[in-house]
Amino acid sequence: MFDIGWSELLVIGVVALVVVGPKDLPEMFRTLGRVTAKARNMAREFQRAMEAAADETGVKDVVKDVKNVTSPRSMGLDAMKQAADRFEKWDPMKPQQGAPKPAAQASSIPAAQAQQGAGAAAVTAPPTSQPAAPVPQAPAAADPEAASRTPADPKSDA
């Protein structure tokens, strides 16, 4: 608390010996010890009274509830951290272990729908939990004017 070392205590003792005198010095230290003990007891009693008042009002229960509510586990942050870790480790070039194969989806179409044709099967197929595959985009034309020309316009071909 006060960060007083042995050398400082020695200086204080020598000054007290010179100022108070050797006859009254033991009595002064005894009195100082009693005052210090009373101050410590008062501080300890005050701390216990505050803890008892907090127990009576339920502050400890509120503190416990707040800690439980704000914990990362209850907020779902631990699950989010795990998902982020899996995403960082994910390699899109490696096949997924639990991913179903496209042939397995086609075999789940009933035989009657398969006989009607692929178009009817696609319309009446039940929705799957898998998202649809993205449609590939055509590469952009190297010549920007070629994209604006139409084949029916003979002037633009020349």
C-alpha positions in Angstrom: 0.0 0.0 0.0 2.6 2.5 1.0 5.7 0.8 -0.5 8.1 1.6 2.3 11.3 -0.4 2.3 13.6 -1.4 5.2 15.9 1.5 4.6 13.1 4.0 5.0 11.9 2.3 8.2 15.4 2.5 9.6 15.5 6.2 8.9 12.1 6.7 10.5 13.2 4.7 13.6 16.4 6.8 14.0 14.5 10.0 13.7 11.9 8.8 16.2 14.7 7.8 18.6 16.2 11.2 18.4 13.0 13.2 18.6 11.0 11.1 21.2 13.9 9.8 23.1 14.9 6.3 24.2 12.7 6.4 27.3 9.3 7.0 25.6 10.0 5.2 22.3 8.7 1.8 23.3 5.4 3.3 24.6 5.0 5.3 21.3 5.5 2.2 19.2 3.0 0.3 21.4 0.4 3.1 20.9 1.1 3.1 17.2 0.5 -0.7 17.0 -2.8 -0.4 18.9 -4.0 2.4 16.5 -3.0 0.4 13.5 -4.8 -2.7 14.8 -8.0 -0.7 15.5 -7.9 0.8 12.0 -7.5 -2.7 10.5 -10.4 -4.1 12.6 -12.6 -1.2 11.6 -11.9 -1.8 7.9 -12.5 -5.5 8.2 -15.8 -4.9 10.0 -16.9 -2.4 7.4 -16.1 -4.8 4.6 -18.1 -7.6 6.3 -21.0 -5.3 6.8 -21.0 -4.3 3.1 -20.8 -8.0 2.1 -23.7 -8.8 4.4 -25.8 -5.9 3.0 -25.1 -7.1 -0.5 -26.1 -10.7 0.4 -29.4 -9.4 1.9 -30.3 -7.3 -1.2 -29.4 -10.1 -3.6 -26.6 -8.2 -5.3 -24.5 -11.4 -5.5 -27.3 -13.2 -7.3 -27.6 -10.4 -9.8 -23.8 -10.3 -10.3 -23.9 -14.1 -10.9 -26.8 -13.8 -13.4 -25.1 -11.0 -15.3 -21.9 -13.0 -15.5 -23.9 -16.0 -16.8 -25.8 -13.9 -19.4 -22.7 -12.2 -20.6 -20.5 -15.3 -20.9 -19.4 -16.1 -24.4 -21.0 -19.5 -24.3 -24.5 -18.2 -23.5 -24.2 -15.6 -26.2 -23.3 -18.2 -28.8 -19.9 -16.6 -29.4 -18.1 -19.9 -28.9 -20.2 -21.5 -31.6 -19.5 -18.5 -33.9 -15.7 -18.8 -33.1 -15.8 -22.5 -34.0 -17.6 -21.7 -37.3 -15.1 -19.0 -38.1 -12.2 -21.4 -37.4 -13.8 -24.1 -39.7 -14.3 -21.4 -42.4 -10.6 -20.4 -42.2 -9.5 -24.0 -42.5 -11.9 -24.7 -45.3 -10.3 -25.5 -48.7 -12.8 -25.2 -51.6 -10.6 -27.4 -53.8 -11.1 -30.4 -51.5 -14.4 -32.4 -51.7 -16.7 -32.1 -48.8 -16.9 -35.2 -46.6 -20.6 -35.0 -45.8 -21.8 -33.5 -49.1 -24.2 -35.7 -51.1 -23.4 -36.6 -54.7 -25.6 -35.3 -57.6 -26.4 -38.9 -58.6 -27.9 -39.6 -55.2 -30.3 -36.6 -55.7 -31.4 -37.9 -59.2 -32.1 -41.4 -57.8 -34.6 -39.9 -55.3 -36.9 -38.8 -58.2 -39.8 -41.3 -58.5 -39.8 -43.6 -61.5 -43.1 -42.1 -62.9 -41.6 -38.6 -62.9 -38.4 -39.9 -64.6 -40.5 -41.4 -67.4 -42.3 -38.1 -68.0 -39.1 -36.4 -68.8 -36.4 -34.3 -67.2 -38.5 -31.1 -67.4 -41.5 -32.6 -65.5 -39.2 -34.1 -62.9 -37.5 -30.7 -62.3 -40.8 -29.0 -61.9 -42.4 -31.5 -59.6 -39.3 -32.5 -57.6 -39.5 -31.9 -53.9 -37.3 -29.1 -52.6 -34.0 -30.2 -51.2 -32.0 -28.9 -48.3 -29.1 -28.2 -50.7 -29.0 -24.8 -52.4 -29.1 -24.8 -56.2 -25.8 -24.8 -58.0 -24.8 -21.4 -59.4 -25.4 -20.8 -63.1 -22.0 -20.4 -64.9 -21.6 -17.0 -66.5 -20.5 -16.7 -70.1 -17.1 -15.1 -70.5 -17.1 -11.5 -71.5 -16.3 -10.7 -75.1 -12.9 -9.5 -75.9 -14.3 -6.9 -78.3 -16.8 -4.6 -76.6 -18.4 -3.6 -79.9 -18.9 -7.3 -80.8 -21.3 -7.7 -78.0 -23.5 -4.8 -79.2 -23.6 -6.1 -82.8 -26.5 -8.3 -83.9 -26.2 -10.9 -86.6 -29.2 -9.6 -88.4 -27.4 -6.3 -89.1 -25.3 -6.8 -92.2 -23.7 -3.3 -92.0 -22.0 -4.1 -88.6 -20.3 -7.2 -90.0 -18.2 -5.2 -92.5 
